[in-house]
Amino acid sequence: MQPLIDNARTFGRCPEEFARLAEGQSPDVLFITCSDSRVVPALITGARPGELFELRTAGSIVPPYASDRPTAEAATVEYAVKVLGVRDIVVCGHSHCGAVGALVRGDDLDAVPAVRDWLAHAADGPAAADATDPACAEAVQHHVLAQLLRLRSYPCVGKRLADGRLRLHGWYYEVHTGAVRAHRAATDVFEAL
């Protein structure tokens, strides 16, 4: 913890660098990814403060949209799309994902009921997944596509997609190499950026 505290103490020593941030935000991208500490959106993308609007959830899960049961995730998506006017949404899954791995292996999660119940939102189970692959590459990539499909059911996303003001992107980040792959609809394959 001490290195984090030390950095926080010196972080704001040049307030002129941050003054423009007080004027508001206008990010172009909503970046949805896992809460995993090894996945750092600004590091992966090189984004500076104000350039990414982030939504981090266990397993990069986008829960089903339900107007009668609002969620923090739905509120974040809606705010990003309708208020901030983001033009792109990236769903970025990652290798060695504990959440997707638990689903692939069929882990007993009764000891962590909140985790178990959250993972029930993951959409359909990872298809043709190799339970012995610690990276869970195929399963995570399938999961990313399921979350993109789920996003399309959000009214604000569907409307912006229909009028061409929004694009969706599926990414897969390898924590063990730093490589990023993007889903290409034409080939239905995740390829290097």
C-alpha positions as CSV (number, residue, x, y, z in Angstrom):
1,M,0.0,0.0,0.0
2,Q,2.8,2.4,0.8
3,P,4.0,2.9,-2.8
4,L,0.4,3.8,-3.8
5,I,0.2,6.3,-1.0
6,D,3.6,7.8,-2.0
7,N,2.5,8.2,-5.6
8,A,-0.9,9.8,-4.5
9,R,1.0,12.3,-2.4
10,T,3.0,13.6,-5.4
11,F,0.4,13.0,-8.1
12,G,-1.2,16.5,-7.9
13,R,2.0,18.5,-7.6
14,C,1.5,20.1,-11.1
15,P,-2.1,21.3,-10.9
16,E,-1.9,23.1,-14.2
17,E,-1.8,19.7,-15.9
18,F,-5.2,18.9,-14.4
19,A,-7.0,22.3,-14.6
20,R,-8.6,21.6,-18.0
21,L,-10.2,18.4,-16.5
22,A,-12.4,20.7,-14.2
23,E,-14.1,22.0,-17.4
24,G,-15.9,18.7,-17.9
25,Q,-15.4,15.5,-19.8
26,S,-16.0,14.5,-23.4
27,P,-14.6,11.0,-23.9
28,D,-15.1,9.3,-27.3
29,V,-15.0,5.8,-25.9
30,L,-16.8,3.8,-23.3
31,F,-14.4,1.0,-22.3
32,I,-16.0,-2.0,-20.6
33,T,-13.6,-4.4,-19.1
34,C,-13.0,-6.7,-16.1
35,S,-12.2,-5.5,-12.6
36,D,-9.1,-7.7,-12.7
37,S,-6.1,-5.7,-11.4
38,R,-4.0,-6.8,-14.4
39,V,-6.2,-5.1,-16.9
40,V,-5.5,-1.3,-16.9
41,P,-7.4,0.4,-19.7
42,A,-5.4,3.6,-19.8
43,L,-2.2,1.6,-19.9
44,I,-3.4,-0.7,-22.7
45,T,-4.8,2.2,-24.8
46,G,-2.4,5.0,-23.8
47,A,-5.4,7.1,-22.9
48,R,-4.9,10.3,-20.9
49,P,-7.4,11.5,-18.2
50,G,-10.7,12.4,-19.8
51,E,-10.3,10.2,-22.9
52,L,-12.0,7.0,-21.7
53,F,-15.2,6.5,-19.8
54,E,-14.7,3.2,-18.0
55,L,-17.0,0.5,-16.8
56,R,-15.3,-2.3,-14.9
57,T,-17.2,-5.3,-13.7
58,A,-16.2,-8.8,-12.6
59,G,-15.8,-10.7,-15.8
60,S,-16.6,-7.7,-18.1
61,I,-20.2,-8.7,-17.7
62,V,-22.9,-6.4,-19.2
63,P,-26.1,-7.5,-17.3
64,P,-29.4,-7.7,-19.1
65,Y,-31.2,-4.4,-19.6
66,A,-34.3,-4.1,-17.5
67,S,-36.0,-0.7,-17.2
68,D,-37.8,-1.8,-14.0
69,R,-34.5,-2.8,-12.3
70,P,-31.8,-0.3,-13.0
71,T,-28.2,-1.3,-12.4
72,A,-25.1,0.7,-12.1
73,E,-23.9,-0.9,-15.3
74,A,-27.0,0.2,-17.2
75,A,-26.7,3.7,-15.8
76,T,-23.1,3.9,-16.9
77,V,-23.9,2.7,-20.4
78,E,-26.8,5.1,-20.7
79,Y,-24.9,8.1,-19.4
80,A,-22.0,7.4,-21.7
81,V,-24.2,7.0,-24.8
82,K,-26.9,9.6,-24.2
83,V,-25.2,12.3,-22.1
84,L,-21.5,12.1,-23.1
85,G,-22.3,11.0,-26.7
86,V,-19.5,8.4,-26.9
87,R,-19.0,7.2,-30.5
88,D,-17.4,3.8,-29.7
89,I,-17.9,1.1,-27.1
90,V,-15.2,-1.4,-26.5
91,V,-15.8,-4.6,-24.6
92,C,-12.4,-5.9,-23.6
93,G,-12.1,-9.4,-22.2
94,H,-8.7,-10.8,-21.0
95,S,-6.8,-14.0,-20.8
96,H,-6.6,-15.8,-17.5
97,C,-10.0,-14.4,-16.5
98,G,-11.1,-15.9,-13.2
99,A,-14.8,-15.3,-13.9
100,V,-14.9,-16.9,-17.3
101,G,-12.6,-19.7,-16.0
102,A,-15.0,-20.4,-13.2
103,L,-17.8,-20.8,-15.7
104,V,-15.8,-23.0,-18.0
105,R,-14.7,-25.3,-15.2
106,G,-18.1,-25.3,-13.6
107,D,-16.6,-24.2,-10.3
108,D,-18.7,-24.5,-7.1
109,L,-19.2,-20.9,-6.1
110,D,-21.6,-21.4,-3.2
111,A,-19.1,-20.0,-0.8
112,V,-19.2,-16.7,-2.7
113,P,-22.9,-16.3,-3.4
114,A,-22.6,-12.7,-4.7
115,V,-20.0,-13.8,-7.3
116,R,-22.1,-16.9,-8.2
117,D,-25.2,-14.8,-8.8
118,W,-23.3,-12.1,-10.7
119,L,-21.8,-14.7,-13.0
120,A,-25.3,-15.9,-13.8
121,H,-25.5,-12.7,-15.9
122,A,-22.7,-13.8,-18.2
123,A,-25.2,-14.9,-20.9
124,D,-24.8,-18.2,-22.5
125,G,-22.0,-20.4,-21.4
126,P,-18.7,-20.3,-23.3
127,A,-18.9,-22.6,-26.3
128,A,-16.4,-25.3,-27.2
129,A,-14.1,-24.1,-24.4
130,D,-11.1,-26.1,-23.2
131,A,-11.3,-26.3,-19.5
132,T,-7.6,-27.1,-19.3
133,D,-6.5,-23.9,-21.0
134,P,-5.5,-21.5,-18.2
135,A,-5.8,-18.5,-20.5
136,C,-9.4,-19.5,-21.5
137,A,-8.8,-17.7,-24.8
138,E,-11.6,-19.2,-26.8
139,A,-14.1,-18.9,-23.9
140,V,-13.2,-15.3,-23.2
141,Q,-13.6,-14.3,-26.8
142,H,-17.0,-16.0,-27.0
143,H,-17.9,-14.2,-23.8
144,V,-16.9,-10.8,-25.3
145,L,-19.2,-11.4,-28.3
146,A,-22.0,-12.4,-26.0
147,Q,-21.6,-9.1,-24.0
148,L,-21.6,-7.1,-27.3
149,L,-24.8,-8.8,-28.3
150,R,-26.2,-8.0,-24.8
151,L,-25.3,-4.3,-25.3
152,R,-27.3,-4.2,-28.5
153,S,-30.5,-4.8,-26.4
154,Y,-30.0,-1.6,-24.4
155,P,-32.4,0.9,-26.0
156,C,-29.9,3.8,-26.1
157,V,-27.3,1.6,-27.7
158,G,-29.7,0.1,-30.3
159,K,-30.9,3.6,-31.3
160,R,-27.4,5.0,-31.8
161,L,-26.3,1.9,-33.7
162,A,-29.3,2.2,-36.0
163,D,-28.6,5.8,-36.8
164,G,-24.9,5.2,-37.3
165,R,-23.7,7.3,-34.4
166,L,-22.2,4.4,-32.4
167,R,-19.8,1.5,-33.1
168,L,-19.2,-1.6,-31.0
169,H,-15.8,-3.3,-30.7
170,G,-14.8,-6.6,-29.1
171,W,-11.2,-6.9,-27.8
172,Y,-9.2,-9.6,-26.2
173,Y,-6.2,-8.7,-24.1
174,E,-3.5,-11.2,-23.3
175,V,-2.2,-10.4,-19.8
176,H,0.8,-12.7,-20.3
177,T,2.0,-11.0,-23.5
178,G,0.4,-7.5,-23.6
179,A,-1.1,-8.3,-27.0
180,V,-4.5,-7.0,-28.0
181,R,-6.7,-8.6,-30.6
182,A,-9.9,-7.2,-32.1
183,H,-12.9,-9.1,-33.4
184,R,-13.3,-8.7,-37.1
185,A,-16.9,-9.3,-38.2
186,A,-15.9,-10.2,-41.8
187,T,-13.8,-13.2,-40.6
188,D,-15.4,-13.7,-37.2
189,V,-11.9,-14.0,-35.8
190,F,-10.0,-12.0,-33.2
191,E,-6.9,-10.6,-35.0
192,A,-4.0,-8.5,-33.8
193,L,-4.7,-4.8,-33.9
